[in-house]
Amino acid sequence: MARYASRASSDYHTYQFFKDRNDPEKAIITQIDAENATLMLIKYGLETKLPLSSADSLSTQKMNEGSGIYLKVNINGNKHSLFDYLNVLIKVELKGFHKEMKIQVL
């Protein structure tokens, strides 16, 4: 029970911190798979997944075909590599007692 309360408190305070922010932040691509790119928000040490659109997902799979690991990703029609920097906007919503981070790549 204490663990649940701790996580809910952390999610709520993260939501309070980010709810009115509209400034672009730097993020780095730390992992790529067929349907998501994992981004690390450098300034805050937070990690979140960026879901790829179906077109970007297909393009990413074609670019990495034949290799055992995904090293390139297509985000909004732009090609990026693993560990590239991106400028993003952070939106956080509170759903139930859990935060949901939404990232918009600029």
N, C-alpha and C positions, 0 to 999 in steps of 0.2 A: 504494500500500500504506500509506503514511504517513497519507493522508487517512482511510482506513478505520479505522486504529488510533486516530486522533484522535477520530473520531465515536464509536467504541465506548467510548473512555475517557470522553468527555463524557456519553454515555448512562448508563454505569455510575455515574458520580459523581452524576448527577441522580437516579438510582434510589436511591442510598445516602442522599441528602439528604431525599427525600420518603417513604421507605418506612414510617416509623413516625409520620407526622404525621396527626393527626385534627382539627386546628383548621380552622374555616371560613376561607376566604380570599375577598377581593374580586376579581371579574373583571368585565370590560367586554365587551359584544358589539361586535365590530369588523366583522363581515361576516355576511351572511345569504344563504343560497341555499335551493333547494327541499328539500334533504335534510340540511343541516348549518347550524349556527351557529358561527362562529369566535369564540373567547373569548381575551382577553388577560388573563393573570394579572398584575395590576398590580405587586404586590410583587416578583415574580421576573422580570418581563419575558419570560415564556414565552407562546407562543401555541399553542392546541390547538383541534381541531374537536370540537364536541359533536353527535353524530348525533341527528337528530330521529326520534321514533317515527313510524309510518305515519300515525296520527291527527293528530299535531302537524304533520307535513309537509303533509297535505291542508289542514288549517286555515290554515297559513301561506300556501300557494298561493292559497287563496280570499281571504284578507285583502289580498294584494298583487296580485290580478288586475287587469289593465288598466294597471298601471304598469310601466315598464321596469326598475325596480330594487326589490329587496326591502327595505322599511323596517320591517316588523313581523314578529315571529316568535311562535309559540305553543310554549312549553316547559312540559311537564307540565300542560297545561291553562291556563296563565297567559300572558297577552299581554304582550310586551315589545317595545320599539322598539330600533332601532339605537343604539348607544352607551349603553344602559341598564346599570346596575350590577347584578350578581348576587352572592349568597353561594354559594360552592361548596366541596365537599370534593374533595381531590386524591388520587387513588390512582395509583401508578406500578408497573408490572410490568416485569420484565426478561425478554424473550423472544429467545432466541438472542443476540445481542450488542446488541440494540436495545431501547430503552425504549418502553413503550406507556403513555401517560397516559390515565386514565379520570377523567372529571369527573362529579360528581353535584351537581346544582343543588338547593339547600335551599329 
